[in-house]
């Protein structure tokens, strides 16, 4: 169902702004026209500029007026993650870290991304076309002004002819030579570092737990390995590690297996829905790869297929909540 006239915070200036976005079907991050859907614990947003993402009401409730300047950096993350097919969830615990990580992306990384994107959209001697309203997040630019500055930087350094008046770029020979000779450097501390399968803060929460009946060292290690495998695109290992976590944690909830956790644990409806998704979907995917025998042709898992990070975080959050 579409969002109605539902306020999510007190009547601060920011709250009024968010409520206005709800009424006018505008994206919370960029305030452009978008499709907003109301869900149990927040909003699903589909925006041409920011991509498709889920935004929790707790994020809106805890955001301060002076933090609005971070929203454009969230657009960078949500757009790129959405284009990769990831299920993006912004909540009170992760949105600031994500925004600050995107804000700190080095300028040379942005330049390389623009060069690479221009090459993908053109060929030598021909211009690449850009949309100043929807393309800035693809090159880690926070807004149109920064996007235009990147255009001019390419021209001033003899990488391209500056056509920022019509938002096209014609790469020069220097740019083509550099792109073909050197692989674009993977930025440190950007999309991969802000796209952990298990949020580092959640792992720190697990490390702080003390319980006479449970040793959390194996669970923590599995979470660390999930992040490593996800970053290195080892998706078979990711699927199997998710299944291992599900098999490992039921005693924490007083259950014999994860089926009991999904069906019988006295948690909120949203928690049960996430656990049922882990039990039914993630386990079947893991089983298909773990037990499948060799055959004439195979279809390997990709990032989208194994991405149950949101549901995994719900599970780990409940463990922390009940045992801290």
Backbone bond lengths (Angstrom), bond angles and torsions (degrees), N, CA, C in turn:
res aa  C-N    CA-C-N  psi(-1)  N-CA   C-N-CA  omega(-1)  CA-C   N-CA-C  phi
1 X - - - 1.447 - - 1.518 109.09 -
2 X 1.309 115.91 153.77 1.452 119.18 179.57 1.519 110.65 -80.55
3 X 1.309 114.35 154.93 1.458 119.66 -178.42 1.517 110.36 -67.30
4 X 1.309 116.10 137.60 1.455 120.63 174.96 1.510 110.56 -97.15
5 X 1.327 116.37 -160.13 1.460 120.73 -178.44 1.513 109.23 -83.65
6 X 1.346 115.78 72.25 1.461 120.92 -173.75 1.514 110.34 -111.62
7 X 1.313 118.52 116.05 1.456 121.50 174.59 1.500 110.03 -79.53
8 X 1.349 117.96 150.64 1.444 120.89 -177.71 1.519 112.83 -119.20
9 X 1.345 117.42 -7.69 1.455 118.72 -177.81 1.528 108.25 -143.76
10 X 1.335 116.51 -176.69 1.437 120.76 171.26 1.513 110.16 -68.94
11 X 1.326 116.68 173.13 1.455 120.02 -172.13 1.526 112.13 -85.49
12 X 1.313 117.99 54.42 1.459 120.96 169.73 1.523 107.36 -77.59
13 X 1.329 116.88 169.11 1.459 120.38 178.01 1.520 110.51 -57.41
14 X 1.326 116.23 -38.66 1.449 120.37 -179.10 1.525 110.54 -68.78
15 X 1.320 117.07 -40.15 1.462 120.80 179.04 1.519 110.32 -61.49
16 X 1.320 116.37 -43.71 1.463 120.61 178.27 1.526 110.13 -60.90
17 X 1.339 116.17 -39.92 1.461 120.71 178.91 1.518 111.31 -63.35
18 X 1.339 117.24 -43.97 1.460 120.47 179.31 1.528 111.16 -64.93
19 X 1.323 116.42 -41.53 1.455 119.61 178.92 1.525 110.40 -62.87
20 X 1.323 116.42 -37.63 1.456 120.53 178.21 1.528 110.18 -64.63
21 X 1.343 116.62 -38.67 1.464 120.11 177.05 1.516 111.07 -61.90
22 X 1.331 116.73 -39.71 1.457 121.01 179.26 1.525 110.22 -62.03
23 X 1.310 115.97 -47.36 1.463 120.36 -178.26 1.528 111.69 -63.66
24 X 1.319 116.91 -39.53 1.457 121.27 -174.15 1.522 113.41 -95.25
25 X 1.360 116.75 6.15 1.463 121.47 -179.71 1.541 110.60 54.95
26 X 1.325 114.77 57.65 1.455 121.44 177.61 1.523 110.03 -116.30
27 X 1.317 116.02 147.03 1.459 121.71 179.39 1.528 110.12 -63.88
28 X 1.326 117.20 137.77 1.463 121.38 179.00 1.528 111.70 -65.95
29 X 1.336 117.53 -27.94 1.459 120.56 -172.95 1.521 113.11 -89.20
30 X 1.335 117.14 -42.39 1.467 119.78 -175.07 1.518 113.62 -116.55
31 X 1.329 117.38 -8.20 1.461 124.24 178.07 1.524 113.17 63.68
32 X 1.345 116.64 22.85 1.459 119.77 171.95 1.530 109.09 -92.62
33 X 1.318 116.34 165.85 1.460 120.45 179.80 1.522 110.28 -58.30
34 X 1.321 116.25 135.38 1.459 120.94 -177.31 1.523 108.61 -153.69
35 X 1.326 116.05 169.17 1.454 121.40 173.44 1.526 108.03 -99.03
36 X 1.316 117.85 121.28 1.450 122.98 -179.56 1.521 109.35 -113.72
37 X 1.316 115.98 127.33 1.459 121.35 178.36 1.529 109.44 -117.45
38 X 1.299 116.32 135.66 1.460 120.98 177.94 1.525 109.41 -83.88
39 X 1.343 116.85 129.33 1.454 122.17 175.83 1.526 108.15 -126.18
40 X 1.337 116.46 174.43 1.467 120.73 -171.24 1.525 113.74 -53.05
41 X 1.326 116.67 -45.45 1.460 119.18 -172.56 1.522 113.08 -116.01
42 X 1.324 117.65 18.23 1.452 119.07 179.34 1.510 112.35 166.03
43 X 1.347 114.96 -138.58 1.452 121.01 -173.18 1.527 110.51 -138.34
44 X 1.310 115.23 141.50 1.460 121.87 171.84 1.519 107.00 -102.46
45 X 1.324 116.46 123.16 1.451 122.46 -176.05 1.516 109.60 -115.27
46 X 1.313 116.46 133.31 1.456 122.69 174.13 1.527 107.48 -122.32
47 X 1.331 115.12 108.87 1.466 121.68 -172.58 1.521 109.71 -129.37
48 X 1.323 117.01 137.52 1.464 120.27 179.58 1.518 111.31 -62.80
49 X 1.313 117.17 -34.75 1.458 121.41 -178.52 1.526 112.46 -82.97
50 X 1.324 117.88 -43.83 1.464 122.54 -171.46 1.516 113.77 -100.54
51 X 1.323 118.21 -5.27 1.451 120.85 179.95 1.515 112.20 82.51
52 X 1.325 115.66 -160.92 1.460 122.26 179.76 1.523 108.85 -106.47
53 X 1.321 116.36 127.67 1.462 119.15 -178.19 1.527 110.22 -155.04
54 X 1.322 113.91 160.47 1.464 122.08 177.58 1.523 107.73 -107.67
55 X 1.328 115.75 131.86 1.462 121.02 -177.90 1.529 108.07 -124.48
56 X 1.326 116.36 122.09 1.463 120.27 -176.32 1.520 110.92 -80.66
57 X 1.324 115.07 152.44 1.450 119.72 177.36 1.530 111.59 -67.14
58 X 1.320 116.75 -26.12 1.465 119.10 178.25 1.524 111.12 -64.69
59 X 1.334 116.80 -32.68 1.465 119.33 177.14 1.523 110.00 -64.60
60 X 1.331 116.48 -47.59 1.458 119.76 -179.49 1.525 111.40 -63.84
61 X 1.337 115.67 -36.26 1.455 119.78 -176.58 1.517 112.82 -71.31
62 X 1.335 117.02 -26.25 1.467 120.29 -175.68 1.524 112.75 -102.56
63 X 1.326 118.14 -7.54 1.459 120.46 -179.40 1.524 110.52 -73.18
64 X 1.324 115.66 138.87 1.452 121.35 -179.79 1.522 110.07 -98.64
65 X 1.324 115.83 155.82 1.463 120.33 -178.02 1.522 112.28 -56.80
66 X 1.338 117.09 -37.17 1.462 119.49 -177.03 1.529 113.38 -78.73
67 X 1.334 116.47 2.28 1.462 119.89 178.81 1.529 112.60 -100.27
68 X 1.316 116.94 2.75 1.459 119.93 -179.19 1.524 112.20 -61.68
69 X 1.339 116.56 -26.75 1.459 119.69 -180.00 1.522 112.77 -65.03
70 X 1.337 117.54 -15.04 1.461 120.85 179.30 1.527 112.76 -83.52
71 X 1.328 118.02 -14.45 1.456 120.74 -174.81 1.532 113.84 -59.06
72 X 1.350 119.99 -40.63 1.464 118.82 178.65 1.527 113.35 -60.06
73 X 1.327 117.19 -28.73 1.462 119.88 179.32 1.525 110.87 -75.48
74 X 1.318 116.54 -28.41 1.452 118.94 172.70 1.518 110.93 -66.55
75 X 1.338 116.63 -33.85 1.468 120.27 177.46 1.522 111.07 -59.40
76 X 1.327 116.69 -36.95 1.461 121.25 178.56 1.523 109.73 -60.10
77 X 1.321 115.46 -48.02 1.461 120.12 -177.53 1.522 112.05 -67.52
78 X 1.345 116.41 -49.12 1.463 118.94 -175.46 1.520 111.49 -64.59
79 X 1.336 117.84 -38.97 1.471 120.23 -178.76 1.518 111.08 -65.61
80 X 1.330 117.04 -48.12 1.458 119.82 -176.98 1.527 111.34 -68.53
81 X 1.331 117.09 -41.15 1.460 119.95 178.91 1.520 110.94 -66.62
82 X 1.332 116.58 -40.13 1.459 120.74 178.73 1.518 111.11 -63.74
83 X 1.338 116.72 -41.07 1.468 120.43 178.85 1.519 111.76 -64.94
84 X 1.343 116.91 -25.67 1.461 120.33 176.55 1.527 111.85 -82.94
85 X 1.315 117.02 -3.11 1.453 120.89 179.09 1.511 114.28 86.69
86 X 1.328 118.38 16.36 1.452 121.09 -178.50 1.537 110.76 -84.08
87 X 1.323 115.50 150.91 1.460 121.16 173.02 1.523 108.01 -85.05
88 X 1.311 116.63 107.60 1.459 121.52 -172.48 1.533 110.07 -94.56
89 X 1.321 116.17 125.17 1.458 121.85 176.34 1.523 109.15 -124.06
90 X 1.323 116.42 123.14 1.455 121.79 174.36 1.520 107.71 -108.06
91 X 1.324 116.65 125.24 1.457 119.92 178.81 1.521 109.87 -137.67
92 X 1.310 116.45 -177.99 1.458 121.14 -174.65 1.517 112.55 -64.91
93 X 1.330 117.59 -21.63 1.457 120.96 -175.55 1.528 113.74 -91.19
94 X 1.332 117.97 -22.78 1.467 117.84 -174.01 1.521 115.20 -117.19
95 X 1.341 118.69 -18.45 1.458 118.11 -167.94 1.522 112.99 -66.37
96 X 1.339 118.28 -37.20 1.466 119.59 -179.39 1.529 111.16 -65.79
97 X 1.341 116.94 -43.46 1.469 120.55 179.71 1.519 110.78 -61.87
98 X 1.327 115.76 -41.58 1.463 120.01 179.56 1.527 110.25 -64.01
99 X 1.325 116.40 -47.98 1.465 120.28 -178.40 1.525 111.77 -61.42
100 X 1.331 116.75 -44.27 1.469 120.29 -178.84 1.519 111.48 -67.49
101 X 1.346 116.98 -35.30 1.465 119.52 177.38 1.522 110.69 -64.43
102 X 1.333 116.89 -40.96 1.469 120.45 178.72 1.527 111.29 -70.35
103 X 1.330 116.32 -33.42 1.464 119.76 178.62 1.524 111.37 -65.53
104 X 1.341 116.56 -28.82 1.461 120.90 -176.05 1.529 113.34 -93.42
105 X 1.319 118.06 8.35 1.466 120.22 178.25 1.528 109.10 -60.70
106 X 1.329 118.36 127.12 1.470 121.10 -176.47 1.530 112.52 -62.27
107 X 1.307 116.10 146.97 1.461 121.55 -179.86 1.529 112.28 -58.69
108 X 1.349 120.58 -43.08 1.474 119.43 178.95 1.524 113.40 -58.05
109 X 1.330 116.96 -31.72 1.462 119.99 177.73 1.524 110.08 -64.55
110 X 1.321 116.60 -41.37 1.459 121.10 179.60 1.525 110.67 -64.41
111 X 1.323 116.09 -40.55 1.468 120.43 178.96 1.522 110.45 -62.03
112 X 1.332 117.20 -46.23 1.458 121.02 179.52 1.527 111.55 -62.91
113 X 1.321 116.33 -38.39 1.467 118.76 179.20 1.519 111.12 -65.08
114 X 1.336 116.78 -40.13 1.457 119.47 178.52 1.527 110.69 -66.37
115 X 1.326 117.09 -42.53 1.465 120.40 176.50 1.529 111.08 -58.41
116 X 1.322 115.43 -46.85 1.457 120.22 -177.54 1.519 111.34 -64.84
117 X 1.334 116.35 -42.27 1.453 120.07 -179.97 1.528 111.13 -66.21
118 X 1.336 116.63 -38.58 1.460 120.06 177.46 1.528 110.75 -63.64
119 X 1.328 116.44 -40.01 1.468 120.26 178.66 1.523 111.00 -65.47
120 X 1.341 116.63 -38.28 1.459 120.31 179.58 1.522 111.93 -66.19
121 X 1.322 116.74 -26.95 1.465 121.15 -176.06 1.522 113.59 -98.89
122 X 1.307 117.32 5.69 1.460 118.77 -176.97 1.518 110.46 -150.71
123 X 1.299 115.77 -170.12 1.457 124.06 172.07 1.521 107.21 -143.56
124 X 1.336 118.58 163.78 1.468 119.74 -175.86 1.522 112.75 -51.69
125 X 1.333 115.44 130.73 1.458 121.13 178.67 1.513 114.93 88.35
126 X 1.335 117.13 -5.85 1.461 121.05 -178.00 1.528 109.71 -119.04
127 X 1.328 117.39 145.32 1.472 119.84 -178.15 1.525 112.30 -78.09
128 X 1.314 115.00 150.57 1.458 122.37 171.45 1.523 107.67 -101.57
129 X 1.316 117.03 134.26 1.456 121.83 -177.00 1.525 110.54 -97.90
130 X 1.338 115.30 142.82 1.457 121.33 -179.32 1.527 110.41 -132.87
131 X 1.315 114.44 154.20 1.459 121.70 175.32 1.523 107.47 -109.11
132 X 1.329 118.58 113.01 1.470 120.35 -176.13 1.521 113.67 -67.40
133 X 1.323 117.18 -13.10 1.455 120.10 179.89 1.525 112.80 -89.61
134 X 1.334 117.62 -32.97 1.468 119.45 -174.77 1.522 114.51 -115.82
135 X 1.334 118.74 -13.86 1.465 120.49 -175.98 1.527 116.39 -89.41
136 X 1.353 120.84 -23.69 1.475 119.02 -177.79 1.524 115.49 -51.20
137 X 1.346 120.97 -42.03 1.472 118.83 -179.29 1.530 113.37 -62.00
138 X 1.327 118.03 -24.67 1.462 120.74 -177.75 1.523 112.21 -68.17
139 X 1.343 116.93 -22.41 1.469 120.45 179.79 1.529 110.61 -115.77
140 X 1.331 116.38 22.04 1.473 123.13 177.13 1.519 113.52 67.21
141 X 1.341 117.17 21.95 1.460 120.60 176.83 1.523 109.54 -88.68
142 X 1.324 116.48 135.52 1.458 120.59 -175.37 1.522 113.00 -77.55
143 X 1.336 116.78 -25.62 1.461 119.00 -177.61 1.519 109.84 -159.16
144 X 1.334 116.27 -179.77 1.464 122.95 -178.21 1.532 111.41 -62.29
145 X 1.333 116.98 -37.31 1.465 120.41 -178.13 1.528 110.86 -63.91
146 X 1.334 116.78 -44.61 1.462 119.32 178.68 1.520 110.51 -67.48
147 X 1.319 116.98 -36.80 1.460 121.81 177.28 1.527 110.48 -59.42
148 X 1.327 116.88 -44.57 1.458 121.54 179.06 1.531 111.03 -66.17
149 X 1.328 116.33 -36.30 1.466 120.00 178.20 1.528 110.34 -62.54
150 X 1.324 117.54 -39.74 1.466 120.68 176.72 1.517 111.40 -62.70
151 X 1.337 116.96 -40.05 1.465 120.72 175.48 1.530 110.49 -55.84
152 X 1.321 115.38 -49.64 1.470 119.88 -175.98 1.526 111.03 -67.59
153 X 1.321 117.21 -33.24 1.462 120.26 177.46 1.528 110.50 -62.09
154 X 1.317 117.98 -41.21 1.467 120.81 178.34 1.526 110.50 -62.13
155 X 1.331 116.19 -40.71 1.469 119.67 -179.69 1.521 111.68 -68.87
156 X 1.325 116.61 -43.93 1.462 120.75 -177.71 1.523 112.42 -66.44
157 X 1.323 117.33 -24.85 1.458 121.26 179.47 1.518 112.89 -103.43
158 X 1.334 115.40 18.92 1.465 123.15 172.02 1.538 113.09 64.56
159 X 1.339 115.86 28.38 1.458 119.56 175.10 1.530 111.81 -91.33
160 X 1.328 116.94 -25.02 1.459 119.01 -173.76 1.522 110.60 -158.74
161 X 1.319 114.12 162.23 1.454 120.77 169.94 1.519 107.57 -82.95
162 X 1.309 117.21 132.25 1.456 120.74 -175.85 1.520 110.24 -81.85
163 X 1.288 116.34 111.81 1.459 122.26 176.97 1.526 110.13 -122.97
164 X 1.330 116.29 39.19 1.461 119.58 -175.03 1.526 111.88 -64.36
165 X 1.344 117.66 -16.85 1.464 119.22 178.82 1.523 111.27 -66.42
166 X 1.337 117.11 -29.26 1.466 119.55 176.31 1.524 111.98 -119.32
167 X 1.342 116.62 12.68 1.460 122.91 174.95 1.531 112.75 57.41
168 X 1.323 114.92 47.40 1.463 120.68 170.89 1.519 108.90 -126.96
169 X 1.324 116.32 155.41 1.458 122.27 177.80 1.527 108.46 -131.09
170 X 1.323 115.91 129.47 1.459 120.97 172.28 1.530 107.30 -111.59
171 X 1.315 116.24 107.69 1.457 120.47 -176.80 1.523 111.04 -69.77
172 X 1.332 115.58 141.67 1.457 121.08 175.92 1.527 110.58 -90.85
173 X 1.328 114.57 172.75 1.459 119.48 -177.09 1.511 113.37 -56.63
174 X 1.336 116.99 -36.67 1.461 121.16 -179.95 1.523 110.91 -58.15
175 X 1.315 116.10 -42.41 1.463 120.03 -179.55 1.520 111.01 -66.57
176 X 1.336 117.17 -45.27 1.461 120.18 -179.21 1.530 111.15 -62.77
177 X 1.341 116.42 -39.80 1.465 120.21 179.44 1.529 110.45 -63.80
178 X 1.327 116.30 -43.05 1.458 119.63 -177.65 1.529 111.38 -67.98
179 X 1.320 116.21 -40.46 1.453 119.68 -179.53 1.528 111.95 -66.40
180 X 1.318 116.48 -36.11 1.456 120.08 -178.52 1.522 112.45 -81.61
181 X 1.335 116.89 -24.02 1.465 119.84 -177.28 1.519 112.82 -89.54
182 X 1.335 116.72 -32.08 1.452 120.63 -173.95 1.520 109.28 -127.12
183 X 1.298 116.19 128.86 1.460 121.47 175.98 1.523 109.22 -67.08
184 X 1.304 116.61 134.80 1.453 120.93 179.61 1.518 110.41 -56.19
185 X 1.330 118.10 124.92 1.471 119.76 -177.07 1.517 111.97 -63.50
186 X 1.316 115.58 138.23 1.463 120.94 175.86 1.522 107.85 -77.25
187 X 1.317 118.45 120.91 1.456 119.86 -177.07 1.516 111.85 -63.96
188 X 1.320 114.28 140.06 1.455 119.49 175.15 1.522 107.90 -86.56
189 X 1.312 116.08 135.65 1.456 120.39 175.82 1.511 113.89 71.21
190 X 1.349 118.28 28.80 1.458 118.98 178.39 1.505 109.37 -116.80
191 X 1.357 116.92 -117.30 1.442 117.63 -168.32 1.521 113.28 -64.61
192 X 1.336 116.52 -41.05 1.453 116.54 178.88 1.525 111.40 -67.51
193 X 1.341 115.61 -42.69 1.447 117.35 -176.80 1.522 112.08 -68.76
194 X 1.343 117.48 -26.91 1.456 119.65 177.50 1.514 111.08 -95.03
195 X 1.344 117.33 2.76 1.447 121.46 -179.07 1.511 111.94 -117.09
196 X 1.325 117.57 39.30 1.456 121.62 178.04 1.523 110.22 -59.14
197 X 1.308 116.19 148.02 1.459 119.88 173.41 1.523 109.39 -69.68
198 X 1.320 115.78 -44.02 1.473 121.11 173.74 1.524 107.28 -114.78
199 X 1.313 116.50 121.86 1.462 120.45 -178.28 1.527 109.87 -58.90
200 X 1.344 117.78 132.33 1.474 120.45 -179.64 1.524 113.59 -55.17
201 X 1.333 116.70 -32.74 1.466 118.61 179.19 1.526 111.20 -66.23
202 X 1.333 116.17 -30.84 1.459 119.76 178.13 1.532 110.33 -69.88
203 X 1.323 115.97 -37.72 1.464 119.72 177.50 1.526 110.06 -65.52
204 X 1.322 116.75 -39.24 1.462 119.93 176.89 1.518 110.81 -63.44
205 X 1.333 116.89 -37.05 1.466 119.77 176.74 1.528 110.94 -61.89
206 X 1.342 115.80 -41.77 1.468 119.75 179.18 1.527 110.98 -64.26
207 X 1.320 116.40 -38.77 1.464 120.44 -179.87 1.528 112.13 -64.80
208 X 1.322 115.90 -26.07 1.472 119.34 -178.09 1.527 112.99 -82.28
209 X 1.344 116.29 -10.21 1.463 119.43 -176.83 1.522 111.43 -74.40
210 X 1.326 115.43 140.16 1.463 122.88 174.64 1.530 107.89 -130.63
211 X 1.333 116.19 125.84 1.460 118.95 -178.75 1.528 109.15 -147.90
212 X 1.315 118.15 136.36 1.470 119.96 -176.57 1.528 113.79 -68.25
213 X 1.336 117.28 -20.81 1.470 119.84 -175.25 1.518 114.26 -103.70
214 X 1.336 117.84 -12.50 1.458 119.88 -173.09 1.525 111.84 -130.91
215 X 1.327 115.40 133.39 1.462 123.04 172.77 1.531 107.01 -103.24
216 X 1.313 117.25 118.63 1.459 121.49 -173.07 1.531 113.57 -92.26
217 X 1.319 118.57 3.95 1.467 120.97 -173.82 1.530 112.38 -61.64
218 X 1.334 117.11 -39.76 1.470 119.56 -179.56 1.521 110.78 -69.63
219 X 1.322 117.38 -41.52 1.461 120.81 177.99 1.520 110.61 -61.65
220 X 1.318 117.05 -43.80 1.467 121.03 178.73 1.517 110.54 -62.39
221 X 1.325 116.32 -41.21 1.459 119.79 179.24 1.530 111.25 -64.42
222 X 1.315 117.00 -40.17 1.467 119.57 178.76 1.532 110.66 -64.07
223 X 1.333 116.88 -38.04 1.465 120.18 177.58 1.528 110.86 -64.66
224 X 1.332 116.71 -42.47 1.468 120.32 177.23 1.530 110.65 -60.97
225 X 1.322 116.59 -43.31 1.463 120.14 -178.66 1.529 111.35 -70.07
226 X 1.327 117.19 -31.48 1.466 119.57 173.77 1.524 110.73 -59.07
227 X 1.338 116.56 -44.73 1.463 119.95 178.77 1.519 111.56 -64.06
228 X 1.319 116.77 -42.21 1.463 120.21 179.93 1.527 111.14 -63.53
229 X 1.317 116.45 -47.83 1.466 120.42 -178.03 1.522 111.46 -66.05
230 X 1.334 116.81 -38.64 1.466 120.64 179.67 1.528 110.80 -65.45
231 X 1.333 116.36 -42.62 1.469 120.40 179.45 1.517 112.01 -65.99
232 X 1.343 116.57 -34.43 1.466 120.88 -178.18 1.530 112.43 -91.51
233 X 1.347 116.35 8.31 1.466 122.61 176.87 1.520 112.72 62.78
234 X 1.335 116.53 32.91 1.468 121.97 176.04 1.533 107.85 -91.88
235 X 1.317 116.16 75.18 1.458 120.72 -168.12 1.528 113.47 -74.89
236 X 1.313 118.28 -27.44 1.467 119.91 172.99 1.529 109.61 -61.00
237 X 1.325 115.67 -45.32 1.457 120.16 179.85 1.524 111.61 -65.56
238 X 1.348 117.19 -36.37 1.461 120.49 178.00 1.524 110.83 -60.39
239 X 1.339 116.52 -47.66 1.467 120.28 -179.26 1.521 111.16 -60.04
240 X 1.322 116.63 -41.16 1.462 120.06 -177.80 1.529 111.95 -73.02
241 X 1.327 116.96 -33.42 1.459 119.56 177.82 1.527 111.46 -69.63
242 X 1.320 116.67 -37.61 1.466 119.42 176.58 1.519 109.81 -60.21
243 X 1.321 116.43 -44.90 1.468 119.83 177.44 1.528 110.65 -61.27
244 X 1.326 117.27 -39.75 1.463 120.36 179.93 1.519 111.88 -62.34
245 X 1.324 116.51 -39.62 1.465 120.09 177.35 1.528 110.04 -62.12
246 X 1.335 116.40 -43.47 1.466 119.89 -179.63 1.527 111.40 -61.86
247 X 1.317 116.94 -36.88 1.466 120.37 179.10 1.529 112.26 -74.35
248 X 1.328 116.12 -21.74 1.468 121.50 -171.73 1.530 113.43 -86.18
249 X 1.343 118.14 -33.48 1.469 120.35 -165.76 1.528 117.07 -95.06
250 X 1.339 122.25 -11.42 1.475 120.10 -174.98 1.531 115.76 -50.88
251 X 1.359 121.28 -39.15 1.472 119.09 179.58 1.524 113.93 -57.65
252 X 1.333 117.16 -27.32 1.458 120.09 178.77 1.526 110.34 -61.74
253 X 1.341 115.74 -31.30 1.463 121.02 -178.33 1.529 111.99 -97.90
254 X 1.335 116.45 10.02 1.449 120.34 -179.18 1.516 113.27 71.54
255 X 1.339 116.12 28.55 1.466 121.56 -177.18 1.524 110.51 -120.09
256 X 1.344 115.42 157.63 1.460 120.50 179.29 1.523 112.23 -84.21
257 X 1.311 117.20 -31.23 1.458 121.33 -179.40 1.524 109.03 -150.03
258 X 1.338 115.32 174.64 1.467 118.41 -174.08 1.522 112.68 -74.98
259 X 1.316 117.32 -22.69 1.462 119.62 174.36 1.525 109.81 -58.52
260 X 1.334 116.25 -41.81 1.461 120.07 177.67 1.526 111.67 -65.86
261 X 1.331 116.77 -38.03 1.465 120.01 177.35 1.523 110.02 -60.22
262 X 1.346 116.21 -46.77 1.465 120.91 -177.18 1.516 112.59 -66.47
263 X 1.326 116.92 -34.04 1.467 120.04 -172.03 1.529 114.53 -101.70
264 X 1.321 117.13 -29.14 1.468 119.18 -169.12 1.520 115.38 -116.68
265 X 1.338 118.02 -17.63 1.465 119.25 -176.85 1.527 110.12 -65.36
266 X 1.322 115.71 135.48 1.473 120.93 -174.44 1.522 111.04 -83.74
267 X 1.315 115.60 65.29 1.455 120.39 177.73 1.512 111.45 -108.75
268 X 1.327 116.68 -178.96 1.458 121.42 178.51 1.523 110.17 -66.71
269 X 1.333 115.75 159.73 1.469 120.37 -179.21 1.523 111.42 -59.36
270 X 1.346 116.40 -40.19 1.464 119.25 179.75 1.524 111.00 -62.99
271 X 1.349 116.92 -36.86 1.469 120.70 177.52 1.521 109.86 -65.47
272 X 1.321 117.97 -45.68 1.455 121.42 -179.75 1.530 111.39 -61.62
273 X 1.335 116.21 -40.09 1.474 119.68 179.03 1.522 110.74 -61.57
274 X 1.327 116.47 -42.10 1.470 119.93 179.45 1.522 111.00 -66.30
275 X 1.349 116.76 -39.95 1.461 119.65 -179.43 1.525 111.64 -68.11
276 X 1.322 116.26 -37.11 1.464 119.22 177.33 1.520 110.91 -65.48
277 X 1.318 117.19 -35.26 1.466 120.47 177.21 1.521 110.54 -66.67
278 X 1.339 116.86 -41.42 1.455 120.46 176.40 1.524 111.09 -62.74
279 X 1.324 116.15 -44.64 1.464 120.50 -177.11 1.520 112.05 -67.70
280 X 1.312 117.12 -44.62 1.456 119.56 -174.11 1.525 112.74 -83.70
281 X 1.321 116.94 -51.07 1.463 119.95 -173.19 1.525 112.98 -83.45
282 X 1.337 116.98 -54.32 1.470 118.67 -175.16 1.530 111.37 -65.29
283 X 1.320 116.92 -37.60 1.471 119.08 -179.03 1.531 110.99 -67.45
284 X 1.324 117.05 -40.31 1.466 119.36 179.10 1.524 111.53 -64.89
285 X 1.325 115.63 -39.27 1.466 119.32 177.85 1.525 110.24 -63.91
286 X 1.341 116.16 -45.18 1.465 119.86 179.18 1.527 110.83 -62.85
287 X 1.326 116.92 -42.99 1.466 120.29 -179.42 1.525 111.58 -62.55
288 X 1.327 116.37 -38.87 1.468 118.95 -178.69 1.520 111.77 -63.02
289 X 1.343 116.41 -33.02 1.466 119.88 179.52 1.525 111.85 -87.74
290 X 1.323 116.38 -31.20 1.456 120.33 -176.24 1.529 112.20 -76.91
291 X 1.314 116.75 -37.23 1.462 120.42 -173.52 1.529 113.89 -108.47
292 X 1.329 117.46 -7.72 1.462 119.82 -178.13 1.524 112.31 -68.53
293 X 1.323 116.39 134.82 1.468 121.56 178.36 1.520 110.65 -88.26
294 X 1.297 116.27 160.41 1.450 122.14 -177.52 1.531 110.01 -61.26
295 X 1.330 115.87 143.59 1.462 121.38 -178.97 1.523 110.00 -145.01
296 X 1.300 116.02 -179.42 1.463 120.74 -172.20 1.523 112.45 -63.88
297 X 1.316 117.24 -38.85 1.468 120.49 178.82 1.520 109.29 -139.04
298 X 1.329 116.43 149.12 1.455 122.17 -177.63 1.526 110.92 -127.49
299 X 1.305 115.91 154.48 1.460 123.24 171.28 1.522 107.27 -122.01
300 X 1.319 116.10 109.79 1.458 120.35 -174.79 1.524 111.37 -79.27
301 X 1.326 117.73 150.11 1.466 120.08 178.83 1.520 111.34 -69.12
302 X 1.326 116.12 151.56 1.456 121.09 175.42 1.524 109.58 -121.29
303 X 1.311 116.28 -177.08 1.467 122.09 -176.05 1.531 111.59 -59.03
304 X 1.328 115.81 -40.21 1.461 119.50 -178.17 1.522 111.68 -66.55
305 X 1.334 117.28 -43.35 1.455 121.31 -174.94 1.524 112.59 -62.21
306 X 1.316 117.68 -36.64 1.469 120.26 -174.51 1.520 113.56 -98.77
307 X 1.326 116.88 5.87 1.460 119.33 -174.22 1.533 111.25 -85.62
308 X 1.315 114.98 94.56 1.462 122.32 172.61 1.528 109.01 -117.02
309 X 1.332 115.37 32.31 1.462 120.50 -173.77 1.526 112.18 -61.86
310 X 1.334 117.74 -38.93 1.461 120.05 -179.19 1.529 111.11 -62.54
311 X 1.339 115.84 -47.94 1.463 119.59 -179.82 1.528 111.32 -67.21
312 X 1.321 116.86 -35.76 1.460 120.44 177.24 1.524 110.60 -63.08
313 X 1.332 116.28 -39.97 1.460 119.48 179.14 1.522 111.16 -65.60
314 X 1.337 116.99 -37.89 1.470 120.58 176.62 1.526 110.19 -60.60
315 X 1.337 116.16 -42.29 1.463 120.75 178.92 1.528 111.39 -62.50
316 X 1.325 116.58 -49.46 1.465 120.49 -177.92 1.524 111.38 -66.41
317 X 1.329 116.57 -36.00 1.464 120.06 178.43 1.529 110.74 -62.93
318 X 1.330 116.23 -38.91 1.459 119.41 179.03 1.522 111.44 -67.55
319 X 1.340 116.37 -35.97 1.467 119.80 176.41 1.529 109.79 -62.24
320 X 1.322 116.01 -46.38 1.467 119.99 -179.74 1.522 110.43 -63.59
321 X 1.327 116.58 -43.16 1.462 120.86 -177.03 1.526 111.72 -62.14
322 X 1.321 116.37 -42.31 1.460 119.33 -174.85 1.531 113.46 -78.87
323 X 1.327 117.24 -21.94 1.463 118.88 -174.26 1.520 115.14 -109.40
324 X 1.321 117.56 -11.64 1.469 117.65 -176.88 1.528 111.39 -73.89
